[in-house]
């Protein structure tokens, strides 16, 4: 994904909004920003973020995808769970539930795309959190074998990896 390409999702467009319930304090643009090669969300003033950007390449069903996320030590006055998810169109392709409070950690997950999607289809990053925490989506990448003829440009928001 393009680190600078994330935009706030309009209200009512998050397919996972039911996960949040009535306690949603939506993160504003001041609460998230490009960080290194990814997206950082700071939940000091909020507990719910949904951002999105369009695919720049077609995605084939079964294509190998890599998701990289990490977070700082997680704090909350009471034990709860955080939730991160990635959707392509309306379809969830990855999610993780994280216990809060908890230590800093990282995940790098490889998976097969459960669907095909055309360039321009929206990719949504959903985050629901409790407490003042820092979360990072450091990659959602299409893994392309070295012999592939797909274009590998820095502008492609499904980063190609060899």
N, C-alpha and C positions, 0 to 999 in steps of 0.2 A: 504494500500500500504506500501511497505517498504520505510522508509524515505531515506535510502541510495541506494535504487534500481533505482532511476531515472537516465536516460541516455539521452544525446541530441538526438533528432530525426534528421536523415539525411535530408539534404536539399531536398525539393521537396516532402516530405512524409506527410506534414500536410494537411489534407483535408480542413482545414479552412484558408489556406494561402491567399486566395482571399480576406479575411476580412482585411488583413493588407495593401494591396496596395503597392505602390512603396516607401513608407517611412520606410520600415523595416530596423531596426538596430538590428540584431540578438544578443540575449544575449548569451555570452559565459559561459563556466563552472565556471568562476570566479564570475559570476553574480547570480548564484543560488547554494543552498546547503541545506543539511538536517538541519532542525531546530526543536528541540524537537521531536515530532513524525511525522513531516511532511516535506514539502518542502517550502523554502523561496526563492522568486525571488526579487532581487533588480534591479530597472530599472534606476539607475543613469547613466549608460553608454549605455543603449539599450532600445528598446521599444517592443520587440517581443521575446517570448520564447516558444519553443515546446519541451517537454521532454516526455519520455515514458518508460514503463516497462511492462513485461508480467504478465498476470494473473497467479497465482499459483494454483487457484482452478477453477473448472468449474462454470460458472454462468448460472443459469436457468432463462428463461423468467418469469417475474413476481416476481422474488426474490426482497426482500426489500433491498434497498441501502441507505446509508447515506453519504452525502457530507458535509464536514466542510471546510469553507474558512474564512479568515479574512484579513484585510488590515489596514495599518497605514493611517493617514490623507493623502489624495491624493491631489497633487499639479499639476498644469499645467498653463502656461501663458494664455491660452484661454480655454473656456468650450469645453470639448470633452467627449468621452465615452471610458472606458476600457472594455475589453471583456475577460472573463474566460470561458473555456469549458472543459468538459471531454468527451473523445470518447473511445468506446470499439471497436476495429477494426476500420472500417470506419464509424461507427455509433455514432452520438452524443447522449449522454445520459443525459447531463446536460449542461446548460450555464447560465451566468449572465452577463448583461450589467450594468456597474456602471458609474454614472456621476462623472466626474473629472472637477474641483476640488470638493472635498467632504470630509466629516468627516471619521474618522476611523470607521470600522464597522465589523460585523461578520455575517455569514450565516451558519445555520445548516439545511439542506434540506433532507427530506426523500422522496424516490421515488421508484416506481416499475421498475425493469429493463425491458426495452422495447424489449430486445433480449436475446437469449441464446448465450453463447460463451464458447469455450473450454479453459481449462488451456493452457497457452502459447499465447493466443490472446493478442495483444498489447493494453495497456491502454495509451492514450495520454492526457497530460494536455497542453492546449493551453492558452497563455496569450498574449493579445495585449494591450498596455498601451501607454499613453502620459504623459510625465513628469517624475520626479525623485521620484519614489514611491516604497513601499515595499508591496508585496503580499504573502500570505501564503495559501497553500493547506494543511490543517491539517488532512485530512482524506477522504478517499474514501473507504467505508467499506461495506461488505456484512453482513447484520444483520441475525443472526442465532438464532432461538428459543433455549432456554436452553435444551430442550429435544432432540435436533438434534444430529445425530450421525456423522456429518461432523467433520473432524479433526480440532482442534483449536490450531494451532501452531504459535509461534511468527514469523516463517519464511513465513507464508502465507501472500501474499501482498494484499489480500482482507481480511482485519482484521475482525474477527468474533466478534460480540458483542451480549451480552445477554440483 
